């Protein structure tokens, strides 16, 4: 018997997906869900609008370049800088270290245009094995049924590559609510 596997093309969700009411979100997810099929050629990445491309590039610049720039400026200030410049670098480092992050209940970052841009940048598609009882309800309204949540919580549904910069995990956390019924 062949496995029943669906592919959810999250990158095809509408720009206003996070602003839609829950029923409209489920309809949008259903519209981008189809049975998985073997491809004969590599899949092409999804097209990006200029806005999505700029948002993704700004995110990568902030997460990849800022630490190296701060390290370079620190070395420069120690070797060539004045005491005031060293204090300025220390002040910037402390400001960045202690800058408050959004509260645990805040979903603003997860439901932002940046989340959509990253999903599109990575051409995010998820495969769901509907024959697997742990995954069958994922990305369907059944994921919200109280009896399902009671059976599967507490669980962390996260199976993506991790590394120094875990972009896969970051993007998954923007959509996990529809995949497993809870925000992580």
QUIFEN-V41581 format. One line per field, one symbol per residue. psi: psi as a letter, one per 20 degrees, with the letter a starting at -180 (. if undefined). burial: b if it has 16 or more other ideal C-beta (glycine too) atoms within 10 Angstrom, else e. A space follows every 10 residues. Layout:
psi->???
burial->???
This chain:
psi->pqqnpqponh iiqqhkghiq rgghghhhgh hjprpqqpqi qqpqqqqprh ggghgghggh ghhghgghgh gghggghggi rrhhhghggg ggggghhjpp rqrhipjghh lrhgggghhh gjlopqppoi iohhihipkr iihiphhghh hiqpqonomr qqagnmhghg ggihjhhhhi iqq.
burial->eeeeebebbb bbbeeebbee eeeebbebbe ebbeebeeee eeeeebebee ebeebbeebe eeeeeeeeee eebbeebeee beeeeeeebe eeeeeeeeee eeeeeeeeeb beebbbbbbb bbbbbbebee eeeebbbbbb eebeeeebbe ebeeeeeeee eeeeeebbbb bbbbbbbbbb bbee
